[in-house]
Amino acid sequence: MAEHRTIAPNEDPVCGMTVDVAQATAKGLVRTYEGRQYVFCGKGCFLEFGDDPETFLAKDFTPSM
């Protein structure tokens, strides 16, 4: 398993935005990957992460909006 960067529980791993976990959950913008739950600011980030999670979790990835 690859080593992942540190991501806060309320951080969108794609863009880095702070996300309200309850709202993301209510909107279906939550995804579990390798036993960890990630939340997303919107559908675009949610879908991008689903296509290739390792890209966004990599130690050298820097989220940008």
N, C-alpha and C positions, 0 to 999 in steps of 0.2 A: 504494500500500500504506500502510495506517495505521501510525503509530508505536506501538510496543508498549512496555510497562513492562519493567523488568529482572526476570527470573525465574531463580533459580538452577537448575542442572541437576537437582537433587534436591528441588525445591520443587513441591508440587501447586499449579497456577495457580488453582484454584478456591477452596480453603480455606486455602492457605498452609502446610500441614503439611510437615515434612521427611519425605521418603520414601526408603526403601532402594530404590535403582534396580534392583538385582538381583532383589529380591523382587517389585517391581512388574512387571518384565519376565516373571518366571516365572508371575505371575498374569494376564498379559495386560492389565495396566493401564497401557499405554503407547500413546500416540497421536502420530503425526507430523502437523504442521500447518505449511504453508509452509516445508518443509524442516528444521524443528526438531522434535526429540523432546521430548515432555512426559510426565511420570510422575504417577500419581494414587494417593491413599491408599486409595481404594475405588471400587467400581462406581458409586456415586452421583455422585461428582465426575467420573469418567470419562465418564459419560453426559451430564451437564450441559454439560461442555466440548464434547462432540461436537455438541450441539444449536446452540451459538452461541459458537464460540471467541473471536471478537472482543470479546465482552463481558468475558471474563476476562483478556484480554491488553491491554485499553485502559489508557492512561496513568493515568486517574483511577479505576481499579478498585482497591479495597482488599479483599484476601481476608479472610474471617472464618470461623471454625469454628462 
